[in-house]
Amino acid sequence: MKITVETMVSAPMRDVWAAYTTPADIMQWNAASDDWHTTAARVDLRPGGEFSSRMEAKDGSFGFDFAGTYTKVEEHQLIEYAFGDRHAQIEFSETPQGINVCVTFDAETTHSTEQQRDGWQAILNNFKRHVETQE
């Protein structure tokens, strides 16, 4: 099953793309809640290139690496990647209201669909907030 989350970002495409693909930016927005943070990020943005983000609870109680391999990259338009046996696709579309960022990913079986959708949407909401507050 696939799950989709999306947001509209009021910023130029170059800024949205850069914030989504730059490790220093990823470390600022990549968390589903205030008690988590990303302590390291690595991006090799090309088909066959690898990425990883180290996500940790701020209290140090738990952490994990979210990592995978890019399978398709079309600058300012599309990023596709595989992580384990799952896949995700991020589409960037210019609209009169701003840049629509749409993330579609394969669901996993440990957490409910709602938990997965809410978590990925929270991260995307943090992304929007990060980009829109940068000057």
C-alpha positions as CSV (number, residue, x, y, z in Angstrom):
1,M,0.0,0.0,0.0
2,K,1.2,3.5,-0.8
3,I,0.6,6.6,1.5
4,T,0.8,10.2,0.2
5,V,1.4,13.4,2.2
6,E,1.9,16.9,0.7
7,T,2.3,20.5,1.5
8,M,2.4,23.9,-0.3
9,V,5.6,25.9,0.3
10,S,5.6,29.6,-0.3
11,A,9.2,30.0,-1.6
12,P,11.1,29.8,-4.9
13,M,11.7,26.4,-6.3
14,R,15.5,26.7,-5.9
15,D,15.1,27.3,-2.2
16,V,12.6,24.4,-1.7
17,W,14.8,22.0,-3.7
18,A,18.0,23.1,-1.8
19,A,16.4,22.7,1.6
20,Y,15.2,19.2,0.7
21,T,18.5,18.0,-0.6
22,T,21.2,19.8,1.5
23,P,22.4,17.9,4.6
24,A,22.7,21.1,6.8
25,D,19.0,21.9,6.0
26,I,17.8,18.3,6.5
27,M,19.2,18.4,10.0
28,Q,17.1,21.4,10.8
29,W,13.7,20.1,9.6
30,N,13.8,16.3,9.6
31,A,11.9,15.3,12.7
32,A,8.3,14.3,13.4
33,S,8.1,15.9,16.8
34,D,9.9,18.3,19.0
35,D,11.5,15.5,21.1
36,W,13.4,14.1,18.1
37,H,16.1,15.6,16.0
38,T,18.4,14.6,13.1
39,T,22.0,14.6,14.2
40,A,23.7,13.7,10.9
41,A,22.7,13.7,7.2
42,R,24.5,12.6,4.1
43,V,23.3,13.2,0.5
44,D,24.8,11.9,-2.8
45,L,22.0,13.2,-5.0
46,R,22.2,11.1,-8.2
47,P,20.8,7.8,-9.4
48,G,22.8,5.1,-7.5
49,G,23.9,7.7,-4.9
50,E,23.2,7.0,-1.2
51,F,21.6,9.1,1.5
52,S,21.2,8.7,5.2
53,S,19.8,10.6,8.2
54,R,20.6,9.8,11.8
55,M,17.4,10.4,13.8
56,E,17.5,10.3,17.6
57,A,15.3,11.1,20.6
58,K,16.6,14.2,22.2
59,D,16.8,12.4,25.6
60,G,19.1,9.8,24.1
61,S,16.8,6.9,24.7
62,F,16.6,5.8,21.0
63,G,17.9,6.4,17.6
64,F,18.0,5.0,14.1
65,D,19.4,5.5,10.7
66,F,17.0,6.3,7.8
67,A,19.0,5.4,4.7
68,G,18.6,4.4,1.1
69,T,19.6,4.8,-2.5
70,Y,18.4,7.3,-5.0
71,T,16.9,5.7,-8.1
72,K,15.8,8.7,-10.1
73,V,16.6,12.4,-9.8
74,E,15.1,15.2,-12.0
75,E,16.3,18.5,-10.6
76,H,13.5,20.8,-9.3
77,Q,10.9,18.1,-10.3
78,L,11.4,14.6,-8.9
79,I,13.3,12.4,-6.4
80,E,12.8,8.7,-6.2
81,Y,14.6,6.4,-3.8
82,A,14.6,2.9,-2.4
83,F,15.0,2.2,1.4
84,G,15.2,-1.5,2.2
85,D,12.4,-3.1,0.1
86,R,10.3,0.0,0.1
87,H,10.2,3.0,-2.3
88,A,9.4,6.7,-2.0
89,Q,8.8,9.4,-4.6
90,I,8.9,13.2,-4.0
91,E,7.3,15.4,-6.6
92,F,8.0,19.2,-6.7
93,S,5.4,21.2,-8.7
94,E,5.2,24.9,-9.3
95,T,1.7,26.4,-8.8
96,P,0.4,29.9,-8.5
97,Q,0.2,29.4,-4.7
98,G,3.8,28.2,-4.4
99,I,5.7,24.9,-4.6
100,N,3.6,21.8,-4.0
101,V,5.7,19.0,-2.4
102,C,4.1,15.6,-2.7
103,V,5.6,12.6,-1.0
104,T,4.4,9.1,-1.8
105,F,5.9,6.1,0.0
106,D,5.3,2.4,0.5
107,A,3.7,1.6,3.9
108,E,5.4,-0.7,6.4
109,T,3.6,-3.2,8.6
110,T,4.8,-2.3,12.1
111,H,2.8,1.0,12.5
112,S,-0.7,1.8,11.5
113,T,-1.4,3.7,8.2
114,E,-2.5,6.7,10.3
115,Q,0.7,6.7,12.4
116,Q,2.8,6.5,9.3
117,R,0.8,9.3,7.5
118,D,0.9,11.5,10.6
119,G,4.6,11.0,11.1
120,W,5.6,11.7,7.5
121,Q,3.2,14.7,7.4
122,A,4.7,16.1,10.5
123,I,8.2,16.0,9.0
124,L,6.8,17.6,5.8
125,N,5.2,20.3,7.9
126,N,8.5,21.0,9.6
127,F,10.1,21.2,6.2
128,K,7.6,23.8,5.1
129,R,8.1,25.8,8.2
130,H,11.9,25.7,7.8
131,V,11.9,26.8,4.2
132,E,9.3,29.6,4.8
133,T,11.3,31.1,7.7
134,Q,14.6,31.2,5.9
135,E,15.7,34.6,4.5
